[in-house]
């Protein structure tokens, strides 16, 4: 009798379009804080994950992201990862973003208000 591999868990979410790293942080005197826009985005993501009753993934992870921008302006895909990954951690999708070993990100079509489609999978050993 051979042992069957454990199925890996995964989570899927459709989230708002994240703020870029250029809009995520604000300097206030000597301190660097998450901006009002960044805090709003984080609250929205946390509410979505809470509504899904998300249980955090605990193993090594890979994240597949499709960013659908709200318009055709030039944007760097790597500028939206920080806000998105931090919000997912804060919302309880995983314990810490240091669990992520692989990130795949691609640009999708333009959609009104923008959106992010995210799949988080536990990696098999």
C-alpha positions in Angstrom: 0.0 0.0 0.0 1.5 3.3 -1.0 1.0 6.6 0.9 -1.1 9.2 -0.9 0.4 12.7 -0.9 -1.5 15.2 1.2 -3.5 17.6 -0.9 -2.2 21.1 -0.6 -4.5 23.8 0.6 -5.1 27.0 -1.5 -7.0 30.2 -1.1 -8.5 32.4 -3.9 -9.6 36.0 -3.6 -10.8 38.8 -5.8 -9.6 42.0 -4.2 -9.6 45.7 -4.9 -6.7 47.2 -7.0 -3.9 47.9 -4.5 -2.1 51.2 -4.1 1.4 51.4 -5.5 4.3 51.5 -3.2 4.7 55.2 -4.1 1.2 55.8 -2.5 1.5 53.2 0.3 3.9 55.0 2.6 3.9 58.5 4.0 6.6 60.4 6.0 5.4 62.2 9.1 8.4 63.9 10.7 10.9 61.1 11.4 8.4 58.3 11.0 7.3 56.4 8.0 3.6 55.3 8.2 1.1 53.5 6.0 -0.8 56.2 4.1 -4.6 56.8 4.4 -5.0 55.0 1.0 -2.9 52.1 2.2 -4.9 51.7 5.5 -8.2 51.8 3.5 -7.0 49.1 1.2 -5.8 47.0 4.1 -9.3 47.4 5.8 -11.1 46.3 2.6 -8.9 43.2 2.2 -9.3 42.3 5.9 -13.1 42.6 5.5 -13.1 40.3 2.4 -10.9 37.7 4.1 -13.0 37.9 7.3 -16.2 37.4 5.2 -14.7 34.3 3.8 -13.7 33.0 7.3 -10.2 32.6 6.1 -7.9 30.3 8.0 -4.2 31.1 7.6 -2.0 28.8 5.5 1.0 27.7 7.5 3.5 26.0 5.2 5.7 27.3 2.4 3.7 29.2 -0.2 3.4 30.4 -3.7 1.3 33.3 -4.8 -0.2 33.8 -8.2 -1.5 37.4 -8.8 -3.4 39.0 -11.8 -3.5 42.8 -11.5 -6.3 44.3 -13.6 -5.6 48.1 -13.6 -8.4 50.7 -13.5 -7.1 52.5 -16.6 -4.4 52.4 -19.3 -1.8 54.5 -17.5 1.7 53.1 -17.3 2.2 51.2 -14.1 5.0 48.9 -12.8 3.6 45.6 -11.6 6.2 45.3 -8.9 5.0 48.5 -7.2 1.7 46.9 -6.1 3.0 43.7 -4.5 4.0 45.2 -1.1 0.5 46.6 -0.3 -1.2 43.4 -1.5 1.0 40.9 0.3 1.0 43.0 3.5 -2.8 43.2 3.5 -3.1 39.5 2.9 -0.9 38.8 5.9 -2.7 41.3 8.1 -6.0 39.8 7.0 -4.9 36.3 8.0 -4.3 34.5 4.7 -0.9 33.4 6.0 1.1 33.9 9.2 4.0 35.9 7.7 4.9 36.9 4.1 8.4 35.3 4.7 6.5 32.0 4.0 6.3 32.9 0.3 8.9 31.2 -1.8 7.4 32.0 -5.3 5.4 34.9 -6.7 3.9 35.0 -10.1 2.4 38.3 -11.2 0.8 39.3 -14.5 -1.1 42.2 -15.8 -4.7 41.5 -16.8 -7.2 43.6 -18.8 -8.3 47.1 -17.7 -11.5 46.9 -15.6 -13.4 49.8 -14.0 -12.0 50.6 -10.5 -9.3 47.8 -11.1 -9.0 44.5 -9.2 -6.5 41.9 -8.1 -7.1 38.2 -8.4 -5.0 36.2 -6.0 -4.4 32.5 -5.5 -2.2 31.4 -2.6 -1.1 27.7 -2.6 0.8 25.6 -0.1 3.8 24.2 -1.9 4.4 20.5 -1.8 7.7 19.3 -0.4 
